[in-house]
């Protein structure tokens, strides 16, 4: 089986989020066969919901499509290192592989901050691959915030 990155799909969701005035973060869930089963961008402002991060929304849709609260064998692509809340949801969903773009030293919960998967309380830790299309993901974030200053 050939590896196919779906980070460009996540970046497209991030760009769409930015156009809605949301922080440009996008996420895509891919099933074990390599098919995209859910995609989302941040909607915290639109939904007036602090939990409406791209990862959470994509996981909700993927779980609904699977008819299960768990997604074994699935991969999650996200443009920014997940925060602690999202990392906990990724563990609860039993995502097998997490691919993310930009590191988030301020609010990340995987390689920075809480390091959720490293805790003994973590129910599950996915394989983690970071730095995927990081330059483009960082540029989207930098441009978004620069336009607001």
C-alpha positions as CSV (number, residue, x, y, z in Angstrom):
1,X,0.0,0.0,0.0
2,X,1.4,3.4,-1.0
3,X,1.2,6.2,1.6
4,X,-0.8,9.2,0.5
5,X,-0.8,12.4,2.5
6,X,-4.1,14.2,3.0
7,X,-2.5,17.3,4.4
8,X,-3.5,19.4,1.4
9,X,-7.1,18.5,2.2
10,X,-6.6,19.8,5.7
11,X,-4.9,22.9,4.4
12,X,-8.0,23.6,2.2
13,X,-10.2,23.4,5.3
14,X,-7.9,25.8,7.1
15,X,-8.1,28.3,4.2
16,X,-11.9,28.0,4.3
17,X,-11.9,28.6,8.0
18,X,-9.7,31.8,7.5
19,X,-12.2,33.0,4.9
20,X,-15.0,32.7,7.6
21,X,-12.9,34.7,10.0
22,X,-11.9,31.6,12.1
23,X,-8.4,30.7,13.1
24,X,-7.1,28.8,10.1
25,X,-6.9,25.2,11.3
26,X,-8.2,22.3,9.2
27,X,-8.6,18.6,9.9
28,X,-9.3,15.5,7.8
29,X,-10.1,11.9,9.0
30,X,-9.1,9.1,6.7
31,X,-10.4,5.5,7.1
32,X,-8.2,2.4,7.0
33,X,-8.8,2.1,3.2
34,X,-7.3,5.6,2.7
35,X,-10.7,7.4,2.0
36,X,-11.5,10.7,3.5
37,X,-14.5,10.2,5.7
38,X,-14.7,13.6,7.4
39,X,-13.3,17.1,7.1
40,X,-13.6,20.3,9.0
41,X,-12.2,23.7,9.8
42,X,-12.4,25.7,13.0
43,X,-15.9,27.1,13.7
44,X,-15.5,28.3,17.3
45,X,-16.7,31.9,16.5
46,X,-19.4,30.8,14.1
47,X,-20.9,28.3,16.5
48,X,-20.1,30.3,19.7
49,X,-18.6,27.1,20.9
50,X,-15.1,26.8,22.4
51,X,-15.0,23.1,21.6
52,X,-15.7,23.6,17.8
53,X,-12.0,23.0,16.9
54,X,-11.4,21.4,13.5
55,X,-10.2,18.1,15.1
56,X,-13.3,17.8,17.3
57,X,-15.7,18.6,14.4
58,X,-14.0,16.1,12.1
59,X,-13.9,13.4,14.7
60,X,-17.6,13.9,15.4
61,X,-18.5,13.5,11.8
62,X,-16.2,10.5,11.3
63,X,-17.7,8.8,14.4
64,X,-21.3,9.5,13.1
65,X,-20.4,8.0,9.7
66,X,-18.9,5.0,11.4
67,X,-21.7,4.6,13.9
68,X,-19.1,4.3,16.6
69,X,-17.3,6.4,19.2
70,X,-14.1,4.8,18.2
71,X,-12.1,5.0,15.0
72,X,-9.4,2.3,15.1
73,X,-7.3,2.2,12.0
74,X,-8.2,5.8,11.1
75,X,-5.7,8.6,10.6
76,X,-6.2,12.3,11.4
77,X,-4.5,15.1,9.5
78,X,-4.5,18.5,11.1
79,X,-2.7,21.6,10.2
80,X,-1.7,22.6,13.7
81,X,-0.5,20.6,16.7
82,X,-3.7,19.6,18.6
83,X,-4.4,21.3,21.9
84,X,-4.9,19.2,25.1
85,X,-8.6,19.1,24.5
86,X,-8.3,17.8,21.0
87,X,-5.5,15.4,21.9
88,X,-7.7,13.9,24.6
89,X,-10.5,13.5,22.0
90,X,-8.0,11.8,19.6
91,X,-7.1,9.4,22.3
92,X,-10.7,8.7,23.2
93,X,-11.5,8.0,19.5
94,X,-8.6,5.6,19.3
95,X,-7.2,7.3,16.2
96,X,-4.3,5.2,15.0
97,X,-2.1,7.9,13.4
98,X,-1.9,11.6,13.8
99,X,-0.2,13.8,11.2
100,X,0.1,17.4,12.0
101,X,1.7,20.4,10.3
102,X,2.8,23.4,12.5
103,X,4.0,23.0,16.0
104,X,2.2,25.0,18.7
105,X,4.5,25.8,21.5
106,X,1.9,28.1,23.1
107,X,-1.2,25.9,23.1
108,X,-0.1,22.5,21.8
109,X,-1.0,19.4,23.7
110,X,1.1,16.7,21.9
111,X,4.7,17.8,21.7
112,X,4.3,20.8,23.9
113,X,2.3,21.8,27.0
114,X,0.2,19.0,28.4
115,X,1.8,16.3,26.2
116,X,-1.4,14.3,26.6
117,X,-0.3,11.1,24.9
118,X,2.7,10.8,27.3
119,X,0.6,10.6,30.4
120,X,-0.1,7.3,32.0
121,X,-3.8,8.4,32.1
122,X,-4.0,8.5,28.3
123,X,-6.3,5.6,27.2
124,X,-4.5,5.5,23.9
125,X,-1.6,7.1,22.1
126,X,-1.6,7.2,18.3
127,X,1.5,7.2,16.2
128,X,2.5,10.8,15.7
129,X,4.1,12.4,12.7
130,X,4.7,16.1,12.9
131,X,6.0,18.8,10.5
132,X,3.9,17.7,7.5
133,X,3.5,20.8,5.3
134,X,4.5,22.8,8.3
135,X,5.7,25.8,6.3
136,X,2.4,26.3,4.6
137,X,0.4,25.8,7.8
138,X,2.6,28.3,9.6
139,X,2.2,30.8,6.8
140,X,-1.6,30.5,6.9
141,X,-1.6,31.2,10.7
142,X,1.0,34.0,10.5
143,X,-0.9,35.8,7.6
144,X,-4.2,35.4,9.4
145,X,-2.9,37.0,12.7
146,X,-0.9,39.7,10.9
147,X,-4.0,40.9,9.1
148,X,-5.8,41.3,12.5
149,X,-3.0,43.4,14.2
